Amino acid sequence: MLRFRNPGSNIETQVGSFQVLYRALKDAKRFTTSDMGHVMAEANLFTAYGYTGDKALEITSSRSDSLNSTKMNMKMYAEVFRMLGWVAPADRSASYPLAFTFIGSCAGNSTFAGALALAEESLLGFVNPTENSQNVKYTENVRFYPLVLRALRDLGGTMYKHELCLGPMSCDDIDESSYDGMIEKIKSLRGDYSRLSDAFNDLCQRLNMKPTSVDNSTRLPIGQLSGHGWIETGIRDRTLYNRSLSCIKITDKGATKLREYLSMVDLRLSDFNALEPNLKAPAIRAGVYSMLERAGFNVDSVRARRKSDSDALAPLLKGRELNFSPYQTLWPDTVNEALGLTPDIRNQEVVQETAKHETHSDKRESSIESTFEGTILGASAFAHTSEKLPVAERPSLIELRGLIEDAVAKTSTIADASRLLFNSRVNDKQNQFYPLVADLFTLLGLDCRESREGDNGARWDALIKDSEESIPIEIKSPTEELYLSLKAVRQALENKVILLSRETHPTQRNTSSLVVGYNLPNARAEVAKIIDDIYSTYRLRIGVIGLESLFQLAVSATRGNYKIDLSEIGRSKGIVNVDL
């Protein structure tokens, strides 16, 4: 069965962390997990025992490797980036240290949206076996992510996570009989939950793994599939096993992506090795350039080379697209040689490369400079000079702006548009509601980020970051509690105490701690009294905001009528009323 390490299943966090690492380490010919740890700590991108930054490094540095959460976390991130083909072993002698690949340099230099699009192409490119995967503990011959979509299609569109372990994660998709057997096996389990449990426990015993470890192996692929919009998660389904299970479901986008994949020529390691020697370099270049072009990068500068390679590969491709990700399949030095990248020039700033994002067309462009015969020299210039994610380009934020614009077009007042948007979110689960709240605060001009999934050190659900007055946010989705409760207020108090004591982000004692939920509390007088008691006793402010009020602020901000000042929200106490 495929094993997936899980440093955090949020795809935006993975891409953002990679860009921070790239910008810090791009000039190094090789780097270690220790180097990664220092960069991530400085950027407050991970926690250890509830601490971030230098304190996290200090706590873990004296511990053994098995207890050194920093080292283990960095190894997991490294494996994710290797899986995407963005980093690779610096040489063939060992798995570490690492070096950035050319595809990785394109992701690092691009806008955040461009890197996210390239990550989506990298999911299509992930394959096993590869030339540098000799030490992995699994033997499946599989193009995994398209296989999941195909299995979902053939199983009625819905799947439970343990079926993912028993099916696509344990299947050779290059063998149609193996695939058909996998589908029939899952179908034979359905209808009886005890059969599924027995089969899953038997798999765990054969793998000599604890059920929780096998279960956790599904978190990364589910997070990546969901993050790119190929599946929905948290779908309650009683039809599969006569009990309510939280399932995944293929989306229209996932079905479209599957059709695109099935129309391509799928080149695996064995297929590449069987090519005539004179076709291997053209196949490598075609694979790299096709990935970049599908991700929205401008590859016009290698048009001549692409034409000659396409002509050479015509008998293989027969007019179809090629799905072949060389950095995810071959040793990187083989790929670099085909691209004309030598160790001496690959890490030099030889040419200026630009990467820009056009918001309206959602087209990512990164110009790839070339020399004679289309030899790519390398990527050097940043698309963004800040280590912060460019929040204006977060796909979820772009989508939210579009929803707000649609609501405004359908109504006549800010209040009506806000009410329409508010009513549409009544069934939101945590994974929908928490990012929504962060994006709404972002529309108000604040640097607000949802806490990373699985990061227990970040006690709060989201954080408004500021150089002096960061604000923790406790969030309750409507499926958790339709009306905010006293418990949420107590948790907001805990958030503030933890932020003050651990000093993970700069804040002031008199800066508020916020609670955001769908509806304001029913017992408003009781909530107001507790907030007053907290302030009287501890001199700590708690502010409570309902979703409809937050939408009113965001709609007004989007229409250019309002921009909030941090001090307005940072000094709030009690229930916040909005009257625009």
PyMOL commands that set and color helices and strands:
alter all, ss='L'
color gray80, all
select helices_A, chain A and resi 11-25+33-42+53-61+65-67+69-84+102-109+112-125+144-154+161-166+168-170+176-189+193-207+211-216+219-227+252-262+269-274+277-294+300-317+326-328+332-339+343-346+372-374+391-393+395-410+414-423+430-443+486-502+524-538+547-558+566-570
alter helices_A, ss='H'
color red, helices_A
select strands_A, chain A and resi 87-89+98-100+158-160+231-237+245-250+265-266+322-323+355-358+363-366+447-450+462-465+471-476+513-517+542-546+574-575
alter strands_A, ss='S'
color yellow, strands_A
deselect
rebuild
show_as cartoon
